Amino acid sequence: MTRDELKKYNGKNGQKAYVAYKGKVYDVTDSTLWQNGEHEQMHQAGRDLTDAMKAAPHGAGVFKGFKEVGELEESKEQSAQSQSAPATLNALYKRFHPHPMSVHFPIALHLFAAFFNLLFLFDKSQTWEQLVFYSLSISTLMGVFAMITGIMSWKINYAFSASKIFKQKLYLSILTLGLGIVALIIYFADTDAVYEISGWGVVYHAIVFVTALTVIMLGYLGGIIAWGSKSASGGAKGATKRKEQSAQNLTVQNRKRERYTFAPQNTATALQLPSLPLQSMNAPGSRKPFKELNIQIGGPAGAGINTVERLVSEALKAQKLCHFITSEFMSRVRGGSNTTFIRIAEDAVAAPLWQADIFIALDEQAYEHSRSRVKDAVVITDKNNKIAAKNLIKIPVKESVKDLGSLYENSFAFGFLCAYIGIDERNGKHAVKTLFKDKNEQNNLKAFDLGFRAFSEKSDFNLRSFAQNQGEGGYLSGNESIGFGFLSGGVNFISSYPMSPSTGVFTFLAGMGKTFPLVLEQAEDEIAALNMVIGAWYAGGRGLTTTSGGGFSLMSEALSLAGMSETPALVYLAQRPGPATGLATRTEQGDLNLALHAGHGNFPRLILAPGDSEEATLLAHYGADFADYFQIPVIYMADQFFADSIRYAPKLDFDALPEQNFITPSKRNYRRYADTDSGLSPRAIPGYGEGIVRATSGEHSQNGQITEDYEIRNQDNAKRARKLQTLREHALAPQVTEGENSVALVGWGSTKSVIAEVAAKLGLSAVHFYWLYPLNEKHLEPLKAYDKLIVVENNDNGQFQDLLRLHGIRCHAFIGKADGFCFFSDELRDRVNEHLYAKEDSHG
């Protein structure tokens, strides 16, 4: 690999840590000595250490334990330079490291002196007294050399850093040396005093013990400077401490600079667009029939439905069966009636079914709530529940676990379900152990065993006959897929006010704060949240806010501020049914018009909406780049159904995703709003370069001065229009899967998978939009070739259909849904069939 490629493997933000030595590249990622891509705060991963090794206290043998992953390409000039390193005083000092050698002996001798002094106090032997004296004398004398070498290390390695820890170490060193000298003066002035209970004698013995404590503290502080707050084995706190110290201590290359200088890495001048993964569309559930099983679990909030859901998912993963999980729940902490939908199949599926094969009713109300979707289902419930169903199985749940307690009813029900549908017992126990590790694991295993043994009859369902079909990926919720995308896109500042269903991403990112360099703030309201995000981008960070419809409404003024000041902003808008509070925990694609028209005045914006796990991650990653490059607000839209559902996520190579940064250094005559053909002005940040960086909410001249000149106003309007056109030219085309006839189902965002599945089963074409605005009319032209377009949206007024019509696209039919549920595959199939041979409806 080249040196530029090597730089990418710097051990930061989840990257691997590679170093090069004499043309060989080694992987040091897992080494405890290279935490966060840094070794002893002196060497960074992603670099060639050939020259540095000449000044190291160890030989090249240290690389024998690391995996060789490649060879380093370098020019002859570079190779020649690496062969000759001047033996400067600094290089010699780093090679022999005299400070560690000079401090170990005085520390040990101070401790010996304290130990011998303790023996002397119990046995006033002259031998102990002499050992105390000689240990203290030699340690004090050697302390002088330890201080000299310590100051040299302070200068050479840390550029006389003014950090608190270095000052503490200096003060303790002076105190230790001074106390040692005082003790020796007392000893020479009156040796007999050490045998007596007198003032000077007490001071002498006290100094011996105190200096033992001070050298321990000195050793501890030295360890923190070298290794972080934990030992070399490291840990989250140790890595964090080292990050803090690295920020406090200037690097060797910049040690003579008096102020911090921003130096963005991977700065680009042209936007690198997403590659193939976003240009393809898989259709889960082809026309070829496959086995599948639809399980639904219903019960009140607080009854542990989520626990059973997680147990089933973990067991299915162990059995390598494809599955998809989503939920509908009421906006209450306890009570009501919630439902989990678990679809198991031989093929990848990412949409739920309305009609259940098996329904587990945790109480009577759950059955009544779900009666319409369990007509022919096998209903499993406790024998004490009064439920009258056609296919009813009653089991003694409460009775069987009464000795264990009601807490274990769900593990019993899970055990029975495993036996009933053919989940292997070992996989079921694996799920229990995984979920309840260190948390009543044994009792939950007992309850599982009781439930598994409770089923003894023959079942019509047997998952053991299902073909296993799982790739190298895993199962993630929409919140997790989105969160990973924002992290890989460089988001390092998050400010939000909690609001379902957006809070899932906010809490996920908060949980990643120990692993990634993130600043998180729970703002006092949504207005403050987006203003903070704009401030973060202005300062050179990458900011994100998460919100839902009601909160986004409050952000309109700040959104306009981003548009006028041409400051990037990133907003995650998780949709739920309105108006107002509406159905706070349900789903709907009802906020597209809000995202399109929020804010006052006319300014460019970008709206994205993922349809599956892969898109969720990639669009979040690129969303941050789009905001940076175009200097606009980017609105990333999902909904409750997408956010909370668990679906298969293919393995992604995050190393292959580009790291793009479009901040430029300002020149002395820098113009923040320079008029360009593309409408994109060079964006600098304060302190990076020589020029003044202005930002304003008022109409402005090219250098950022507020103005009311009508000619400048017209020029700025034209500039914003050109930027919108540039954005439109970069638009990503919709994904199209051609069918067997000239009928296409058209959708956006979270309807992708259900549309793809239904289209595949009916032989129709499927068109999925994830880039919603601005649309490029070249991408819309192929839609005119279809005889019939059926637009499918999770709302009742066809918001995206209206947008298509504004671009001259004739939509022949519309299928909407706004009852708080997502689209179900069997439901949508029936509704599409109704339209296939029907006349054009009123929405056409």
Disulfide bonds with the S-S distance in Angstrom:
none
